[in-house]
Amino acid sequence: MYENLLPRFLRYVKTETRSNPKSTTTPSTETQIAFAHTLKKELEELGMSDVFYNESNGFVIATLPANTEKTVRTIGFIAHMDTADFNAENVNPQIVEHYDGESTIKLDKEGKYTLNTKDFPNLKNYAGQTLITTDGTTLLGADDKSGIAEIMTAMEILIKNPSIKHGTIRVAFGPDEEIGVGADKFDVEQFDVDFAYTMDGGPVGELQYETFNAAQAEITFYGKNVHPGTAKNTMINALQLAIDFHNMLPADEVPEKTDGYEGFFHLFSLTGTPEEASATYIIRDHNRQKFEERKELITAIQEKMNEVFDQERIAVEMIDQYYNMKEIIEKDMSIVELAKNAMLELSIKPLIEPIRGGTDGSKISYLGTPTPNIFAGGENMHGRFEFVSLQAMEKATDVIVKIAELNAK
């Protein structure tokens, strides 16, 4: 039943599809377009209907028609094609069969990079399973090619087993999730489902319908640079302004000191000279009111610092990126219950917890299609230590099939 899951996944991750945050096109890279057309062909060969590639937003969409006469809700399953900001060229997956849950796994031949239980105690959860890892030089790409492989395999299972009754199902594979713009142009009317799930979570059991509210602040500091030997009472060092600004933010409200529902300010980049400097902050909070207060604090610090000078020295451009999808999904929790019940029937313990981040579902929910997030199996995302268990991917595939089956009942 899963015979094509691993070969499919390995084929996907060996295809480079890294997104580019500096691009002004959609998708942001040509490699994603090429991959989309490969997926389109595969969907057609599987026997899916109405398969097409939307050139305006980069999504590949396909339909599995209902095989029941009952009137049931139409479900969507969504995954993203791009990989994160880490080397994604020449991905060379390593397969570790029957991992014992204790041994250190060498990623590169020299053993410079390893997966070990001291640094990654989550490895102990995978005793007896088959792990797919990197070779230490790239990321793996399980985020989110495991999700694509699982959705594709689930559709294959449903097509080959018509005794499993289901309503209409639509799948969508899209670009640029990792740079936060992939779902901006998603066409919910064209997708035409009652609700959807992103297969983009981590370990087995994750079921998430809460995300951060997110904003980004681009801050420019304008200095006055003169020779340091005659700088007294004249120089205004833009780099010092940036330091002063940062020090006026709450010291403990940063990613490395927060967890759970705690929000933060994250200094993402800082560059410049005494003449001019720029900083990028990402602002995150699950609570909408606290989120707005965080943005207000940025503005308040800007205004307070500018009061000292005879001209504007600190300029702030702030944009909202996405909002907590809980505000939409909690209006009809039946879709969360459906996924939860599917897991329980498969003897999977649901892990319902907030995402300390966002998914395409954050934006798609606000576009009109409630879209919680389900595990895809990967761990240690976005770097050389990323891995995924084959058995975890099989369970995610089972959850998709079971959701379709329960929905038809």
Secondary structure, 3 states (H helix, E strand, C coil): CCCCHHHHHHHHHCCCCECCCCCCCCCCCHHHHHHHHHHHHHHHHHCCEEEEEECCCCEEEEEECCCCCCCCCCEEEEEECCECCCCCCCCCCEEECCCCCCCCEECCCCCCCEECCCCCHHHHHHCCCCEEECCCCCCCCHHHHHHHHHHHHHHHHHHHCCCCCCCCEEEEEECCCCCCCCCCCCCHHHHCCCEEEEEEECCCCEEECCCCEEEEEEEEEECECCCHHHCCCCCECHHHHHHHHHHCCCCCCCHHHCCCCCCEEEEEEEEECCCEEEEEEEEEECCHHHHHHHHHHHHHHHHHHHCCCCCCCEEEEEEEEECCCHHHHCCCCHHHHHHHHHHHHCCCCCEECCCCCCCHHHHHHHHCCCCCEEECCCECCCCCCCEEEHHHHHHHHHHHHHHHHHHHC
